[in-house]
Amino acid sequence: MRPSNTTLYFQQSESPFGKIYIYTTDQALKAVLFKAWSKANDHKIIQQENAIIKNTLKQLSEYFVGKRRQFDLPIDADGTEFQQKVWQTLCEIPFGQSWNYGQLAKAIGNKNASRAVGAANGKNPISIIVPCHRVIGADGSLTGYAGGLAAKEWLLKHEGII
Protein backbone atom coordinates (compact mmCIF):
# COMPACT_ATOMS: atom_id res chain seq x y z
CA MET A 1 0.00 0.00 0.00
CA ARG A 2 1.41 3.38 -0.89
CA PRO A 3 1.32 6.25 1.60
CA SER A 4 -1.82 8.40 1.67
CA ASN A 5 -1.83 12.17 1.58
CA THR A 6 -3.04 12.23 5.18
CA THR A 7 -0.66 13.67 7.72
CA LEU A 8 -0.67 12.02 11.12
CA TYR A 9 0.64 13.68 14.25
CA PHE A 10 2.22 11.37 16.76
CA GLN A 11 3.24 11.56 20.38
CA GLN A 12 4.33 8.96 22.89
CA SER A 13 3.33 9.41 26.51
CA GLU A 14 3.52 7.59 29.82
CA SER A 15 0.48 6.07 31.51
CA PRO A 16 0.15 4.38 34.91
CA PHE A 17 0.82 1.05 33.18
CA GLY A 18 3.37 1.92 30.49
CA LYS A 19 3.81 3.86 27.29
CA ILE A 20 0.90 4.86 25.07
CA TYR A 21 1.13 6.05 21.48
CA ILE A 22 -1.29 8.72 20.26
CA TYR A 23 -1.97 9.39 16.57
CA THR A 24 -4.20 12.17 15.24
CA THR A 25 -4.98 14.19 12.16
CA ASP A 26 -5.67 17.91 12.43
CA GLN A 27 -9.35 17.04 12.88
CA ALA A 28 -9.61 13.87 14.97
CA LEU A 29 -8.05 11.18 17.10
CA LYS A 30 -7.05 8.15 15.01
CA ALA A 31 -5.40 5.84 17.55
CA VAL A 32 -4.36 5.39 21.17
CA LEU A 33 -2.23 2.26 21.32
CA PHE A 34 0.25 0.43 23.50
CA LYS A 35 2.84 0.04 20.75
CA ALA A 36 3.75 1.87 17.56
CA TRP A 37 0.92 1.72 15.01
CA SER A 38 1.73 -0.41 11.97
CA LYS A 39 -0.89 1.45 9.90
CA ALA A 40 0.96 4.70 10.53
CA ASN A 41 3.40 3.71 7.79
CA ASP A 42 0.64 4.43 5.27
CA HIS A 43 0.75 8.13 6.19
CA LYS A 44 3.11 11.05 6.51
CA ILE A 45 4.06 11.15 10.23
CA ILE A 46 5.00 14.24 12.18
CA GLN A 47 6.18 13.67 15.74
CA GLN A 48 4.68 16.84 17.11
CA GLU A 49 1.88 17.80 19.47
CA ASN A 50 -1.19 19.35 17.89
CA ALA A 51 -4.45 20.55 19.50
CA ILE A 52 -6.05 17.08 19.35
CA ILE A 53 -3.03 15.40 20.98
CA LYS A 54 -2.88 18.12 23.64
CA ASN A 55 -6.58 17.65 24.47
CA THR A 56 -6.24 13.85 24.41
CA LEU A 57 -3.31 13.98 26.85
CA LYS A 58 -5.23 16.38 29.12
CA GLN A 59 -8.33 14.17 29.19
CA LEU A 60 -6.30 10.97 29.69
CA SER A 61 -4.41 12.61 32.56
CA GLU A 62 -7.71 13.63 34.16
CA TYR A 63 -9.04 10.08 33.70
CA PHE A 64 -5.92 8.49 35.22
CA VAL A 65 -6.19 10.62 38.38
CA GLY A 66 -9.94 10.04 38.75
CA LYS A 67 -11.19 13.45 37.60
CA ARG A 68 -12.80 12.26 34.34
CA ARG A 69 -15.24 9.44 33.59
CA GLN A 70 -16.12 10.23 29.96
CA PHE A 71 -14.08 11.51 27.05
CA ASP A 72 -15.08 14.31 24.73
CA LEU A 73 -12.76 14.01 21.75
CA PRO A 74 -13.32 13.95 17.99
CA ILE A 75 -12.72 10.35 16.87
CA ASP A 76 -12.10 8.99 13.38
CA ALA A 77 -11.08 5.34 13.66
CA ASP A 78 -10.57 3.38 10.46
CA GLY A 79 -12.59 0.15 10.35
CA THR A 80 -15.35 -1.76 8.65
CA GLU A 81 -18.98 -0.78 9.10
CA PHE A 82 -19.38 -3.65 11.58
CA GLN A 83 -16.29 -2.62 13.55
CA GLN A 84 -17.51 0.98 13.66
CA LYS A 85 -20.86 -0.18 15.05
CA VAL A 86 -19.13 -2.24 17.76
CA TRP A 87 -16.77 0.63 18.67
CA GLN A 88 -19.66 3.11 18.89
CA THR A 89 -21.52 0.69 21.14
CA LEU A 90 -18.46 0.28 23.39
CA CYS A 91 -18.80 3.99 24.16
CA GLU A 92 -22.24 3.26 25.63
CA ILE A 93 -20.77 1.10 28.41
CA PRO A 94 -20.77 3.44 31.42
CA PHE A 95 -17.70 4.11 33.53
CA GLY A 96 -17.61 1.59 36.37
CA GLN A 97 -19.57 -1.09 34.50
CA SER A 98 -18.55 -4.05 32.38
CA TRP A 99 -20.31 -6.07 29.73
CA ASN A 100 -19.51 -9.49 28.38
CA TYR A 101 -19.24 -10.27 24.68
CA GLY A 102 -22.79 -11.61 24.58
CA GLN A 103 -24.17 -8.37 26.02
CA LEU A 104 -22.18 -6.38 23.47
CA ALA A 105 -23.50 -8.59 20.65
CA LYS A 106 -27.07 -8.12 21.89
CA ALA A 107 -26.54 -4.35 22.11
CA ILE A 108 -25.56 -4.16 18.43
CA GLY A 109 -28.66 -6.16 17.52
CA ASN A 110 -27.15 -9.59 16.87
CA LYS A 111 -27.15 -11.80 19.95
CA ASN A 112 -25.32 -14.55 18.04
CA ALA A 113 -22.33 -12.37 17.11
CA SER A 114 -20.28 -12.77 20.31
CA ARG A 115 -17.17 -13.96 18.47
CA ALA A 116 -17.46 -11.29 15.78
CA VAL A 117 -17.83 -8.52 18.36
CA GLY A 118 -14.87 -10.00 20.22
CA ALA A 119 -12.78 -9.75 17.06
CA ALA A 120 -13.94 -6.17 16.43
CA ASN A 121 -13.27 -5.28 20.06
CA GLY A 122 -9.72 -6.58 19.64
CA LYS A 123 -9.19 -4.35 16.58
CA ASN A 124 -10.24 -1.15 18.40
CA PRO A 125 -7.48 1.38 17.62
CA ILE A 126 -8.56 3.91 20.25
CA SER A 127 -7.81 2.14 23.52
CA ILE A 128 -9.07 3.59 26.82
CA ILE A 129 -11.08 6.36 25.09
CA VAL A 130 -13.23 3.76 23.30
CA PRO A 131 -13.46 1.51 26.37
CA CYS A 132 -12.84 -1.98 25.03
CA HIS A 133 -11.27 -2.76 28.43
CA ARG A 134 -14.80 -2.83 29.90
CA VAL A 135 -15.63 -6.03 28.00
CA ILE A 136 -14.91 -9.22 29.93
CA GLY A 137 -15.66 -12.91 29.54
CA ALA A 138 -19.11 -14.26 30.41
CA ASP A 139 -17.51 -16.01 33.38
CA GLY A 140 -16.03 -12.73 34.64
CA SER A 141 -12.52 -13.47 33.34
CA LEU A 142 -10.52 -10.56 31.99
CA THR A 143 -9.85 -12.20 28.59
CA GLY A 144 -7.34 -10.51 26.28
CA TYR A 145 -6.35 -6.89 25.93
CA ALA A 146 -3.99 -5.23 23.45
CA GLY A 147 -2.20 -3.46 26.28
CA GLY A 148 -1.84 -6.70 28.24
CA LEU A 149 -3.89 -8.07 31.10
CA ALA A 150 -2.01 -5.98 33.69
CA ALA A 151 -3.15 -2.79 31.93
CA LYS A 152 -6.72 -4.09 31.65
CA GLU A 153 -6.70 -5.02 35.33
CA TRP A 154 -5.41 -1.54 36.25
CA LEU A 155 -8.16 0.14 34.19
CA LEU A 156 -10.92 -2.06 35.64
CA LYS A 157 -9.67 -1.51 39.20
CA HIS A 158 -9.42 2.23 38.52
CA GLU A 159 -13.08 2.24 37.48
CA GLY A 160 -14.12 0.10 40.46
CA ILE A 161 -15.20 -2.83 38.32
CA ILE A 162 -12.91 -5.36 40.01
Secondary structure, 3 states (H helix, E strand, C coil): CCCCCCEEEEEEEEECCEEEEEEECCCCEEEEECCCCHHHHHCEEECCCCHHHHHHHHHHHHHHCCCCCCCCCCECCCCCHHHHHHHHHHCCCCCCCCEEHHHHHHHCCCCCCHHHHHHHHHCCCECCCCCHHHEECCCCCCCCCCCCHHHHHHHHHHCCCC
